[in-house]
């Protein structure tokens, strides 16, 4: 990929050439760029210029245009294609691998995607339709069904000849070996293939103990397997262990990026498909529901404060320090939640092995509470001259930091055990818990020791 400065220069040149109508020079410039760089250029152009640039490139170099659209991502790529006739989309979709085509077609409007599939060549449309039958975010949806496989009865020499005659196979990192019924039985590396005699049967040199993914496996789990075993590709099999496709490392990188982005967004209550330049109306529609839930939980915290109105009316200093306890608890919970959710996403944590993580986070929470509680107590005493108020503030901080750490660990793990995405729902529950326990512990302790506060005040 080009350096950011170079992409900026290309973008400026594209805008200038569009403005003066120099289409020949513009096409020459576009055809010299890598698809990933073109995707960046497309994303930085305004809608009108983006469509004009894509149209020019698609008319002369459909493959490059579609490779760039694939790099944009399925949502943005489908939005760019959706303005074009179904006949043109069908033609262009056949320029890229079927898994990329399936992702784009799946995000087109329903009637348009159906028309595109009808207009594609029977072979290509059949492959795409088969991929679309798998659930979203599974291995079957992102695999390439055009996988190079060899019969276990072949010799090394026959395998090399077969490989040389298949020039359209995507990225042959490993040679998969199948039996006569297409069951996956082994794998041979290219290096191994070239180091043995041509008469050697593949059965003798193949590795029978290989890692594969079921077609219905979650794509995040696939990415975890590829990363754990340092694979360049992983074969995909059906429920009968028949080879149906392959997932290469470039697809896995996209999955890791998308899953990490989705987790970050969901921790903040934002839709995973929202981007910086998503239209304001659409962003409002996606964000408002979660903010509504947060508003409801805020009223729960407010109801706790209402229980202690009498205490606050007599000791107004409590209103000054009350937000500190809840705010620090929320910040500490966010730190714990981030670590735990990421641990779950990486496969490091489960409900079964969570005890060690819970103890560690509880110790961190108590430690943070003791240190910060002492600081807060000193500040409260220095500003209000009330030692008891400082001690109550410090004790409330310790309690709420402990609650934040334990809730930040147990809530996402519990949601995961219940098959609910922990990144999506954890923050709402934990914010409520830290607010409620923060206010309750601080104001409750103040109520219990009110006579000392009154005397001190």
C-alpha positions, 0 to 999 in steps of 0.5 A: 500500500502506498504511503499516506502522502502519496495517496494524498497526491493521487487524490489531488490529481484525481480531483484535478483531472475530473475537474478539467475533464482529462479522462484519458489521463485520469484512467492512466493514473487510476490503472497504475494504482493498487486496489487498496490505494484506489479504495482509499481514493474512492472513500475520500471522494464526494459521491458524485466524483466517486461514481464518475471515477468508478464508472470510468475505471469499470468501463475500461478495467472491470477487474481492477475496479471491482478489486478496489470496490472489494477493498472498500468493504461490502457495505460501502462497495455495495452502495457504490454498485447499487446505482448501476444497472443489474446487467452491469453489476452481474458482469462486474461481479464475475471479475472477482473471486466468488466469496468477494462477489457474494459479500457485495451482492448480499449487501445490495437491495434485495430485488437488485441482488436477485436480478444480479444473480439471475443475470450472472453466468449459471456457474458463477451465480450458482457458486455465489448462491451457495455461499449466500446459503451459509449464515453471515459471519461463518466460515462458509460465507467467507471461504473461496469454494475454488480450492485446489485439491489432489487425489490421494492416489496421485504421485508427486509428479502427477500432482506437479503437472496438475498444479501447473495446468491450474493457473486460475487457482487463488494462492496455493499455499498448501495442497489438500489431499482428498479421497475418491469421495472428496473427503479431506484426508491430508495436506502437502506443502509445496516445499515437501512436494518439490523435495521428493521423487516424482514417483512418490505417492502423495499418501506417503508424504502427506500430513494426515493430522491437519487443522480444518474449519467446519463451514458453519464455524463462526468466522472469529473462531476461524481467525483465532485458529489461523492466528494460533497455528500460524497458518497461511490458509485453512481448509473448510469442510462440511459436516461429512468432512468433505472439502468445500472451500479454503479461507486464506490469510488475507480474508482472516486479516479482514475478519480480525479487523472487522471483529475488533472494530465491531467490539470497540464500537459495541463497547460504546453502544455504536453500531458496528457498521457505522463509519466517520462519514455515515449520514447523520440521520443514519447515525442518529437512528443507530445510536439513539436506542442505546442512549435511550437504554442508558437514560433508563438506567440513569433514572435507576441511579437517580432513584437511589440518590432520591432515597437519601434526599434528607441526608443530602439536604442536611450535608450539602457537601455530599452533592459535591463529592457524590459524582466522583465515586460513581465516575471513578467506578465507571472509569475503572469498570471500563478498564476491566471490561475492555481487558475481559472482552478482548480476552474473550474475543481472543479465546483466552477467557471462558466461564470455566477458567475465569476464577484467576482473572476474577481474583486478579481484577478484584485485587486490582480494584481494591488496590486502586480503591485504596490508593485513590480513596486515600487521595480523595479523602485527603482532598475532601479533608483539605477542602472541607475540613471534615475528616469523617467525610474524607473517610466516608469518601475513601471507603465508598471509593474502595467499595465501588472500585471492587464492584467495578472490577468484579462486575467488569469481569463477571458480567461479560463472562455471564453474557458470553455463557448465555450466548449474548455478545458481551461487547454489545450489552456489558457496558449498559449493565456495568454503568448501572451497577457502578452508579447505583453502588457508588451512590448507595455506598457513599450516601449510605455510609454518610447516613449511618455516620451522619451525626459525626458529619453534623458535629464535624460540619 
